[in-house]
Amino acid sequence: QGPLVESGGGAAQAGGSLKISCAASGYAFARRFVGWFRQSPGNEREAVALIDSYGSIWYADSVKDRFTISQDNAKDNTYLQMNSLKPEDTATYYCAADKRWGTISAAKEAMRTYGVLSSFTFWGQGTQVTISS
């Protein structure tokens, strides 16, 4: 088991809400760039929400105004609150962290250059989210 562990996934109906968590076991999120990503069968892993060490946040257009990324004060946990869920939100959700990226723009440039998987050193095992219509 790696230093990042997701939990809280499950099934919900369209329009419902779920909150997933990423716990940093022996690994502090402080001064780390953290992101939530998702991957559905046949699709590439995509960034959903990003938060840098300064607290700046970015959301993918597909989840903007529906999802909220947050961290606890100790920065041991990162959360993704998902509201107004849609069937197309069905995917395995992963959290990831890396200390190389200080800003969201730097992380996005890295993802464009190196790809999502190569741009983050630590990944969780994933948690399944299934939304029915």
Order of alpha helices (4+ residues) and beta strands (2+ residues): beta-beta-beta-beta-beta-beta-beta-beta-beta-alpha-alpha-beta-beta
